[in-house]
């Protein structure tokens, strides 16, 4: 049994996967070591940073494991699962949450535990918040947006000439020094996206690919619902609010999805309300 860790924004869940890093450093091609125009674009963005109050938007992402995941987790070669997430951005805030799971096939003998999770970004106050079924009730994990974005900037994203449409939206490609690939929409000027949602790219990220996983937008909707930041006790110390393994195993169906041999196939499984 294991937690689905590599698809989680954080990196400290009680998981078999936790022994393996999500990001593997790889050399950047020689033709990408030229002067990067992205640096000047980002400098302008940070200097003129202001609360985002434009048109509201909702993006539905589907995440899947790549075939080479079996290099570190052989049992995942026995299953094919689609994980659905949604990102809503409205009036200076965004909400990214786990929505549902779709099992195409599962021939493994293991159990996978997928706790409920929501990631909020308060652009007006520069705050990143995480609410999770694996945390103590009423507590939120807090980080600073500026610090997280600076950390992402260190990945040294380089723009390429590649372009394509994702969910009908024109996108440009950027490649990080560690080999991660992102496709962002210059016409949607939100510094946001899937996973933990903190990207230093000049547009909303609609596709993100690491060595082992890929998130792709399948639907983009405008005039989305309002984002309300959650109430709760905020802390910068995640380990003080993390539930024990046994406590997580005892969570109800509103906070935990279990995937095993009895899970119905080709059916979207949602957190029960």
N, C-alpha and C positions, 0 to 999 in steps of 0.2 A: 504494500500500500504506500501511497505517496501523495503529497500535495502537488498540484500543478503550480510549480514555482516560476518557471521561466517566462510564463505569460503574465506574471504579477509585476506591478510597478516597483515593489520593494524587494529586498534581497535577504530577508532574514526569517522567512517562514520556516516552520519545522518540516523540512523536505529532503527527500533523497536527492533531489536535483540541486540542493544548495551547495553541494560539493563542487559544482561546475559553474564557472562564470558564464554569463550571457554574452558578454562582449569579448571577443578574441582579437588581439591586436594583429593586424596584417599590414605589410608595407604598402604605401600608397604608390600608384604607378608613377613613373618618371614624368609622364606628360601632364600630371596633375600638380607638379611641384613648382609650376610657374606662379606668377603673381596672381593672387586670388581676389577677384573683384568683390567677393562676398564680404570681405573684411570691412571695406568702406561702406557697404550697404548696412551692415550690422551696426557699425559705429554711429551712423546717422539714426538708426532705429533706437539705439539705446540713449542717445543724446536727447531725442525728441520723444522719449517714452511717455505715454499718457494713457489714461484708462480707455479701454476699448468699449465703445458705445454704439457701434454700427449695427448693421442688419443682423438679426438673430439667425442662428443656423444650427441644424442638427445633422450629425454624420453618423451613419451606422458602419462599423468596421467588422470584418470577419478575420479572425486570426487562425492560422494553421501551422502545424509543425512541418519543417522541411524534411526531406528524406534523410539527410545526414544526421538528424537528431539521434538515430540509432547508434551513432558512434559513442555517445555518452549515456543514452538510455535505450538499450536494446529492446526493452519491452514495448516502447512506443512504436516500434515497427509493426506491431501486431494490432494497431488500432488507427483509425482515421477519424478525427474529431474536428468540428468547426466551432470556434468560440466566438460569440457575438458580443460586441461592446457598442455603446453609444456615447457620443460626445455632443453636448449641447452648450452653445455659447450665446450669452445674452446679457446686455447691459453691464459690462465690466466684470463678468464672472463666467466660469465654465464648470461643467459637471461631466466627468467621464466615469462610466460605470459598467460593470459586468451585467449582461442582460440574460443570456441564455446559451445553451450548449446543444449541439446537434451531432449525434453519434452516427456515422456512416457505417462503420463496422468496428468491432472490438473482440479480438481473439485472445486477449491477454488474460491472465489470472489475477491481475492486480486491481486495486481499488484506487480511484483518483478522487481527491476531495477538493472542491472548488468553493471557497468561502465567498460570501457576498462582499463586494467592495465598491466604494465610490471615492473618486478623487476630485476635489474642488480646487479651483484656482480663483482667488480674489485679486484681480488685476488692480483694483482701486487701492488696495492696501499692500500689494506685493506678497500675498500669503498663499501657500500651497497647503491644503488640508486633505487628510485621508481618513475616511470612515470605513471600518471593516468589521465583518462578522467575527474575525479572529482577534478583535480587541475587546477590552472590558467595556461593558455597556455604558454609554454616556461619555466616552472619551474619544478624542480626535488626535491624530498624529499631525504635527505642524512643522513646516519648513519654510524658508524664505525663497520666494520666486527668483530674486536676483542671484542668490547663491546657486540655485539649481541651473539657472540659465548660463551662468558663468562656467559651471562644470560642463555643460553641453557644448559651449563655445570651444573648450579645450579639445574637443574631438576634431577640430580643424576641418570643418565642412568645406568642400570644394565643389563649385558649380560645374556641371558639364553642359555640353550642347544638346543632350538628349531631352526630348519632350514627348509627352503623350497625354491622352485624356483618361481621367479616372472618374468613373461615375458621371461622365459628361463634362467634367471640369478640366480645362487645360492645366497641365502641370509641368514643372521642370525638375530635373534630377540633380541631386547633390550626393556626394560620396564622402564619408568621414574617413579619417586617417586609419581607423581600426577596421575599415571595410564595410561598415553599415551603409545602407543605401536608403535615401529618403526621396520621395516625390512630393513636392509642395506646390500649392496653388498661389501664384503671385497676385491673382485678382481677388483673393480672400485674405486680407492682411491681418490675420490672427497668428500670433506666435504660439501655436498650440498643435495638438496632434494626439496620436494614440499612445499607449503604454502610460508612462508617467506624465506625458503631455508637455514636457518642457523642452522645446527645440529652439535653437538660435538660428532659425532660417526665416527669410522674409516672406512668409506665407504659410497658410494652414497646411500641415502635413497630411496627405490623404493616403499615402502608402509608406510603410516603414519595414525594412527587411534587415534582420541581423543574421548571424551565421546559422542559427537554428530555427528561427521563427519569422513569420511574415504577417503583417497587419495590412489589410486593403479595404478602402472605403467601397461599399457596395451601394450606398444611397446617400444623397445629400439633399436636405430639405431646408428651405428658407422660412422665415417667420416662425421660428420654433417657440416653445414654451419658455416661460421665465425660469431662471435659475435662482433658487433660494439657498443661501449658505446654511449649513447645518448648525444647530446649537450643540454645545457640549464643552467639556473641559479639555482645553488644548495643552499638549505637552510636546516637547522636542525629544523626549526620551521614549522611543518606541518600546524598548524592552520592559518598561515599567507597566505597560498596558496590554502587552501581548498575553493572550490566553494560553494555558497549558495545552499540550497535545490532547489529553483526555477531555478537557473542556470543549475544545474545538470539535472533537468527535461526537459530542453530545448536543451540538447545535441543532436547532429545528430546521425544517425544510425552507423556512423563510430566509435563512442565513447560510445554508450549505447545500450544494448539489453534489451527490455522490454518483460517480460513474463506475459501473462494474458490469459483470456478465449479465445481470438482470436488467440493465438499463435498456429501455425500448429503443430500437433503431429507427433512424430517419424520422425523428420526432424532436421538435424544439423543446428542451427542458428549461423551465423558468424557475426562478426563486418564487416560492409560494407566498402570497401576501396574506 
